[in-house]
Structures are given as structure tokens and as C-alpha cells.
Amino acid sequence: MDFSEDKLIFHIDVNSAYLSWTAVKLLQYGSQLDIREVPSVIGGSEENRHGIILAASIPAKKYGIKTGEPIYSAKLKCNNLMIYPPDYNWYVKSSDALYELLTEYSPKIQRYSIDECFMDCTHLKENYKRVAMRLKMRISEELGFNCNIGISTNKLLAKMASDFKPKNCIHTLFKHEMHAKMWNLPVEDLFMVGRASAAKLHKLNINTIGELANTDVNLLISKLHSHGKLIYEYANGIDNSEVRDSNYLEVKGIGNSTTIAYDVETMDEAFKILLSLTESVAMRLRSSNSLCSLVVVSIKTNQFNYYSHQKPLNDFTDSTTKIFEGIKEAFKEAWKGEKIRQLGVRVTKLRSNVYYQENLFDYEKNEKQRKLDQTLDGLRNKYGKESVIRSTFLHSGVRPINGGTGSHEDYPMMSSIL
């Protein structure tokens, strides 16, 4: 095949990353059981059956267990389901190990998310099949987990190829293969076609990627505006984005949520829970040497209705107090008075705290608050999270710091930008 004028891009996607990486860790620490071979999931607390499924083994999926469903319902489907907590520090180390191995093959690698990388392999065109096979074998043998490798002449098609089944395989999707391999897929399978876009396309009787590719682009623009033109180009395999050199995992946002064992019915109760979540989120924000300028509150009712609301802050900050003020305002604007079973807090629009220019008039007050927060962080890290707590939590029945020290939201699982 002649693609002498084209680039050659690999997309490496780890199969069931969280579960695979957890399995590798357990085996390295002496476990005789490979949790990938039994019904197992990575998720929330097994004791409380809170949280959601982040990853599921193939045997677990045979019970109908899906990523994103509550632990509680998963346990109903499989009463001997094994549940393991996520270990985000280990996941980052595993991601780093993958990146280091890839640097042996290309000087231009883009870490797209914690479990995905793009790699410019244009210089390997002559031997790309052999290189891909060797790379996949090394990842399996040296790092202990499996992956899909998608290969094409641009990032979009390489990523689409890596999503193909079966898993643990190498797939190509060159432009001459789009008709046979991609155009017959449901339109929802196309990158950047979400639930809302898919619903609009279905109303236009556009149900496959091929039908989208052959639709009048002006019709798509009239219905979906600039997004219509983008997905039209993607359906036709058009993507000119570069593999951007990045050897770090950029934190997009930091968040935590908690499922509550009872119905929360008052604003005062909700504020206590939101404060406990804000405490852990703000600690992690400071630990990452970042500031935020946007807060988000998420609410799930006892009828399982979910909605969220965001609130911009007046300035960039890492102050627990200032973040919580924004959280309270967002909650008051969003809450419709229903009984609540889950609350979440998230901070985003992040920037480094290294070169931040502070408001001169607020400097003294902010500096006092910053020193207080740093002192509290130091005590909690040394003596335990609940060694110093706010008096509002005394005899309240609410944990003073909720949500743990890590969240899958810390690391980008998917970007909308190739």
C-alpha cells in the first residue's frame, strides 16, 4: 500500500486500564489470583456499596455489569462480585511506564489521557506492521497489560481503529478502508458524536457514520452549527491535527462525590456534606500546586434524577473557604428542593499557582488564609485526615472530610480536542 505522502499515526489504548493495572499490582505483590479472569470490578466502597463501576472484567461483563452503573446494582447481578478500590497513584505510575516504553519508538508522543497515547510513526512506515506487533508484545510482556493499537494516516482514524473489536489486537483504518470498516457503524460510534448530537442526527434519519458522511454538509451546519461541519469531516476521515508533544498528564479538574445513606432534605444538611467534600477537593488542589476559577455542584435525587450547576469564582484560588462560598452559591441556585441521595463537588478551570499575580488589596487576608490551609494540610497529612476538623461537624453524623484522596476525575479520560 502506498501512503508515501501521508503521515503514519499509532493510537495505543490500554484495555480495561484500571482493572488491568490493579490486576498487575496484585500479582506483583504476590496474589495468586488474576482478577481479570474472575467477575471483578474497580469501584467504590464494598462495605457501603456506594459509588459506581469504573472498570469491569470480561467475566463481570457477562453478568451484564457495565461501566458507570452503581455498585449496588452490580452486586445484585453477581453476588460473588469482587470489588477493588481504585489506586490512582499506581495508575499514574503505570501510565508513566507505558509512555517511557513508547519513547523508544518515537520522539513525538502525545499523552491523550491516562490510558491513551498518540505516537507519530511516520519514520517507521516501511516496517510499521512489524513495529506494531513488537510494541504490543513488549507492553504485554514487560508491563503486564494488554492494549489495542490503532493505525492510520491521521489521529482521528487511528483512534477509531483502536476502538475496534476484538480487544488486545492491532487494527488499521486507512482511508480506503473506511467504507468497509467504519461507515456501517452506528453514528454514535463516531468520535465527538454524543447523546445530544446523535438524537438530532436520528431525527434527520442519519443512523450510520456512512449516512453522515454522505449528508449535505450545509444541512448539518443548519441543524448543528459548527459542530455539524466537524462531525461531517470526521465521518469522512478528515483530520489535520498534529501529534502534540506532551509527556505529562494535565489535570483538567478535581472532584469528589458521595452517596448518602439517607435522604437529605434541608439546605443545612446539604451544606455540611458539601463542605466535607470541599475539604478534600481543596486539599488535593493545593497538593497539585493549582488554582481554580470555576466550581461545579452535582445533585442526584432519591428518584435518581441527576443535574449539575457551575459557578465562576471572582478570582483564581485554592482557598477552602472561597471555594466553599462558590459551592454554596451554586447549590442554592441549582437545588429544586427534592430529597437528595448523592452530592458532588468539582473544581475546574485550573492554572498553576507558580506565576499567579494576586490582587494587592486582598493579599494580606489571602496570605493568612493560605498559611492556615497549609498548616491544616500538614497536620492532616501527618496525623490523619480527621486529626483537625471544623466544629460544625461535631455530633453532626457527617464525616468531616469526604471522598478520599483521589478521583478518576483528576485525570483526563477523554478530551474533545484531538
C-alpha positions in Angstrom: 0.0 0.0 0.0 1.3 3.5 -0.9 0.9 6.2 1.6 4.3 7.9 0.9 2.8 11.4 1.1 0.9 10.7 4.4 1.8 10.5 8.0 1.6 7.3 9.9 0.0 7.6 13.4 -0.4 4.9 16.1 -3.0 5.2 18.8 -2.3 3.0 21.8 -5.2 2.3 24.1 -4.9 0.2 27.2 -7.6 -2.5 27.5 -9.7 -2.0 30.7 -6.9 0.1 32.1 -8.0 0.5 35.8 -8.8 -3.2 36.1 -5.7 -4.4 34.3 -3.4 -2.1 36.2 -4.9 -3.2 39.5 -4.5 -6.9 38.5 -0.8 -6.3 37.6 -0.2 -4.7 41.0 -1.9 -7.5 42.9 0.1 -10.1 41.0 3.3 -8.2 41.7 2.5 -8.2 45.4 2.2 -11.9 45.5 -1.5 -12.6 44.7 -2.2 -15.9 43.1 -5.4 -14.6 41.5 -5.6 -12.6 38.3 -8.7 -10.6 38.8 -9.1 -10.2 35.1 -10.1 -13.9 34.9 -13.0 -13.7 37.5 -16.0 -11.4 38.0 -14.4 -8.3 39.3 -14.7 -4.5 39.1 -12.9 -1.4 40.2 -15.3 0.9 42.0 -16.5 2.4 45.3 -16.9 1.1 48.8 -17.8 -2.6 49.0 -19.0 -2.2 52.6 -21.4 0.6 51.8 -21.9 -0.4 48.1 -21.6 3.2 47.2 -20.1 4.7 44.1 -20.1 3.5 40.5 -18.2 0.9 38.5 -15.1 2.4 36.9 -14.0 -0.8 35.1 -15.2 -4.4 34.8 -13.6 -7.7 33.9 -14.8 -9.7 30.9 -16.4 -12.3 33.3 -18.2 -9.5 35.1 -19.5 -8.1 31.8 -21.0 -11.5 31.1 -23.4 -10.8 34.0 -24.5 -7.6 32.3 -22.3 -5.4 34.6 -21.4 -2.1 32.8 -19.0 0.7 33.5 -20.9 3.6 35.1 -23.6 1.6 36.9 -23.9 1.7 40.7 -22.0 -0.8 42.8 -25.3 -1.8 44.4 -27.0 -2.9 41.2 -23.8 -4.7 40.1 -23.9 -6.7 43.3 -27.5 -7.7 42.6 -26.4 -9.1 39.2 -23.5 -11.1 40.6 -23.5 -11.8 44.4 -19.9 -13.1 44.3 -18.6 -10.0 42.5 -15.1 -8.9 43.7 -14.8 -5.2 44.2 -11.4 -3.4 44.4 -10.9 0.3 45.1 -9.1 2.5 42.6 -5.4 3.4 43.2 -4.8 6.5 41.2 -1.1 6.9 42.2 -0.5 3.4 40.8 -2.4 4.2 37.7 -0.2 7.2 37.0 2.9 5.1 37.5 1.5 2.5 35.1 0.8 5.3 32.6 4.3 6.7 33.0 5.8 3.2 32.4 3.8 3.0 29.1 5.0 6.4 28.0 8.6 5.6 28.8 8.4 2.4 26.6 6.9 4.3 23.7 9.8 6.9 23.7 12.0 4.1 22.4 10.0 4.1 19.2 9.2 7.8 18.5 10.3 11.2 19.7 6.8 12.6 19.2 4.2 11.2 21.6 1.0 12.8 22.9 -0.5 11.5 26.1 -4.1 11.9 25.3 -5.4 10.6 28.6 -4.2 8.4 31.4 -4.6 5.2 29.3 -4.2 6.5 25.8 -1.3 7.8 23.7 -0.8 9.0 20.1 2.5 8.3 18.5 3.9 9.7 15.3 5.4 6.8 13.5 5.9 8.4 10.1 9.6 7.4 10.2 8.6 3.7 10.6 6.4 3.4 7.5 8.5 0.7 5.9 8.1 -1.6 8.9 5.0 -0.4 10.6 3.3 -3.8 10.9 6.3 -5.5 12.5 6.9 -2.5 14.8 3.3 -2.6 16.0 3.4 -6.3 16.7 6.7 -5.9 18.6 5.4 -3.0 20.6 2.2 -4.7 21.6 4.2 -7.8 22.6 6.6 -5.7 24.7 3.7 -3.9 26.5 2.2 -7.3 27.4 5.4 -9.0 28.5 7.3 -6.1 30.2 4.4 -4.1 31.7 1.9 -6.9 32.2 -1.2 -5.5 30.5 -2.8 -5.6 27.1 -3.7 -2.9 24.6 -5.2 -2.1 21.2 -3.1 -0.3 18.7 -5.0 1.7 16.0 -3.0 2.7 12.9 -3.9 5.2 10.2 -2.7 8.4 8.5 -4.3 10.7 11.0 -5.1 10.8 14.7 -8.9 10.6 14.2 -8.8 7.4 12.2 -6.1 5.8 14.4 -8.3 6.4 17.4 -11.3 5.0 15.7 -9.3 1.9 14.7 -8.1 1.3 18.3 -11.8 1.1 19.4 -12.4 -1.8 17.0 -13.0 -5.3 18.4 -11.6 -7.7 19.2 -9.5 -6.2 22.0 -5.8 -6.9 22.5 -5.3 -6.5 18.8 -3.8 -4.3 16.1 -6.3 -2.6 13.8 -5.8 -0.4 10.8 -8.2 2.2 9.4 -6.8 3.8 6.3 -9.0 5.9 4.1 -9.6 3.2 1.6 -10.9 1.0 4.4 -13.4 3.5 5.8 -16.3 2.2 3.7 -15.9 -1.4 4.9 -14.7 -0.8 8.5 -16.3 2.5 9.7 -19.2 3.7 7.6 -21.5 0.8 8.6 -21.1 1.6 12.3 -23.8 3.4 14.3 -23.4 7.2 14.2 -22.9 7.2 18.0 -19.6 5.4 17.5 -18.0 8.3 15.7 -15.7 10.4 17.9 -17.4 13.7 19.1 -21.0 12.4 18.4 -22.5 12.4 21.9 -26.0 11.6 23.0 -27.5 15.0 22.1 -25.9 15.1 18.7 -27.0 11.5 18.0 -30.6 12.3 18.8 -30.6 15.3 16.4 -29.0 13.1 13.7 -31.6 10.3 14.2 -34.3 12.9 13.7 -32.7 13.6 10.3 -32.7 9.8 9.6 -29.0 9.7 9.8 -28.2 6.5 11.7 -24.8 5.3 10.5 -21.4 7.0 10.0 -21.7 6.4 6.3 -25.0 8.2 6.1 -23.5 11.1 8.0 -20.5 11.2 5.6 -22.8 11.4 2.6 -25.2 14.1 4.0 -25.2 17.6 2.7 -22.8 19.5 5.0 -25.0 22.6 4.8 -27.9 20.7 6.3 -25.7 19.6 9.1 -24.5 23.1 9.7 -28.0 24.5 9.8 -29.0 21.9 12.4 -25.8 21.5 14.5 -23.9 24.7 13.6 -20.1 24.4 13.6 -20.3 21.0 15.3 -22.2 19.7 12.2 -19.2 20.6 10.0 -16.8 19.0 12.4 -18.6 15.6 12.6 -19.1 15.7 8.8 -15.4 16.0 8.3 -14.7 13.2 10.9 -17.2 10.9 9.2 -15.2 11.4 6.0 -11.9 10.8 7.8 -10.7 14.4 7.6 -8.4 15.4 10.5 -5.3 17.5 10.2 -4.4 17.8 13.9 -0.7 17.3 14.9 0.6 14.8 17.4 1.3 17.3 20.1 4.4 16.6 22.2 3.3 16.1 25.8 4.9 13.9 28.3 2.7 14.8 31.2 -0.9 14.2 32.3 -2.6 17.5 32.5 -5.1 17.8 35.4 -8.4 19.0 33.9 -10.3 19.2 37.2 -10.5 17.8 40.7 -13.7 16.4 42.1 -15.4 14.1 44.6 -18.9 12.9 45.3 -20.6 10.8 47.9 -23.7 8.7 48.0 -25.7 9.3 51.2 -27.4 6.5 53.2 -30.5 8.6 53.9 -32.5 11.4 52.2 -31.0 14.9 52.7 -33.9 17.2 52.9 -32.6 20.5 54.3 -30.1 23.0 52.9 -28.1 23.0 56.2 -27.6 19.2 55.9 -26.6 19.6 52.3 -24.1 22.3 53.2 -22.3 20.1 55.7 -21.9 17.3 53.2 -20.7 19.8 50.5 -18.2 21.3 53.0 -16.8 17.8 53.8 -16.3 17.2 50.0 -14.8 20.7 49.5 -12.3 20.0 52.3 -10.8 17.0 50.4 -11.0 18.6 47.0 -9.3 21.8 48.1 -6.5 19.8 49.8 -5.9 18.0 46.5 -6.0 21.2 44.6 -3.3 22.7 46.8 -1.3 19.5 46.6 -1.3 19.8 42.8 0.0 23.4 43.0 -3.0 24.6 41.2 -5.7 27.3 41.5 -9.3 27.1 40.3 -11.7 29.6 39.0 -14.9 27.5 38.4 -16.8 25.3 40.8 -19.4 22.7 40.0 -22.1 21.1 42.2 -23.8 17.9 41.2 -27.0 16.6 42.7 -28.7 13.2 42.4 -32.2 12.9 43.9 -33.8 9.9 45.7 -35.6 9.3 42.4 -32.2 9.1 40.6 -32.6 12.3 38.7 -29.2 13.9 38.1 -28.3 17.5 37.4 -25.4 19.9 38.0 -24.7 23.6 38.1 -21.5 25.6 37.8 -20.4 28.9 39.3 -17.5 31.0 38.3 -15.4 32.5 41.1 -14.3 36.1 41.3 -10.6 35.1 41.0 -8.3 32.1 40.9 -8.0 30.5 44.3 -7.0 27.4 46.3 -8.7 28.6 49.5 -11.1 26.1 51.0 -13.2 29.0 52.3 -13.5 30.7 49.0 -14.2 27.5 47.1 -16.9 26.6 49.6 -18.6 30.0 49.2 -18.9 29.4 45.5 -20.1 25.8 46.1 -22.9 27.1 48.4 -24.0 29.7 45.8 -24.0 27.1 43.0 -26.1 24.7 45.2 -28.6 27.4 46.2 -29.1 28.3 42.5 -29.5 24.7 41.4 -31.4 22.8 44.1 -35.1 22.4 43.4 -36.0 21.2 46.9 -36.0 17.4 46.1 -34.7 14.8 48.5 -31.0 14.2 47.8 -29.1 10.9 47.8 -25.8 12.0 46.2 -23.8 15.2 46.2 -20.7 16.0 44.2 -18.2 18.9 44.2 -15.7 19.6 41.4 -13.2 22.5 40.7 -12.0 23.2 37.2 -10.6 26.0 35.0 -7.3 25.3 36.7 -4.0 27.1 36.4 -0.6 26.8 38.1 0.0 28.7 41.3 3.6 29.5 40.5 3.3 32.7 38.5 -0.1 34.0 39.7 -0.4 37.8 40.2 -2.5 38.4 43.3 -4.9 41.4 43.9 -2.9 43.9 46.0 -5.9 44.7 48.3 -6.6 41.1 49.2 -3.1 40.0 49.5 -2.7 40.2 53.3 -6.0 38.4 54.0 -5.4 35.8 51.4 -1.9 35.1 52.7 -3.3 34.5 56.2 -5.8 32.1 54.8 -3.1 30.3 52.7 -0.9 29.8 55.7 -3.9 28.4 57.7 -4.8 26.0 54.9 -1.2 24.9 54.5 -0.9 24.3 58.3 -4.1 22.2 58.3 -2.9 20.2 55.3 0.3 19.4 57.0 -1.4 18.3 60.2 -3.9 16.1 58.3 -1.2 14.5 56.1 0.9 13.7 59.2 -1.7 12.7 61.7 -4.7 11.7 59.6 -7.4 13.5 57.7 -9.7 13.8 60.8 -6.9 15.0 63.2 -8.2 18.6 62.8 -11.9 19.1 61.9 -14.3 22.1 61.8 -16.6 22.4 64.8 -19.6 22.3 62.6 -19.1 18.6 62.1 -19.1 17.8 65.9 -22.0 15.4 66.6 -23.4 16.1 63.1 -23.1 12.5 61.8 -21.3 13.8 58.7 -17.8 12.8 58.0 -15.6 16.0 58.3 -13.6 15.1 55.1 -15.4 13.1 52.5 -14.4 11.5 49.3 -10.8 10.2 49.9 -7.6 11.5 48.4 -8.0 10.6 44.7 -10.6 10.6 42.0 -10.8 9.4 38.4 -11.9 12.9 37.6 -8.3 14.2 38.3 -7.1 12.6 35.1 -8.5 13.3 31.6 -10.3 10.2 30.4 -11.2 11.8 27.2 -10.6 15.1 25.5 -12.8 16.7 22.9 -9.6 18.0 21.2 -7.5 15.7 19.0 
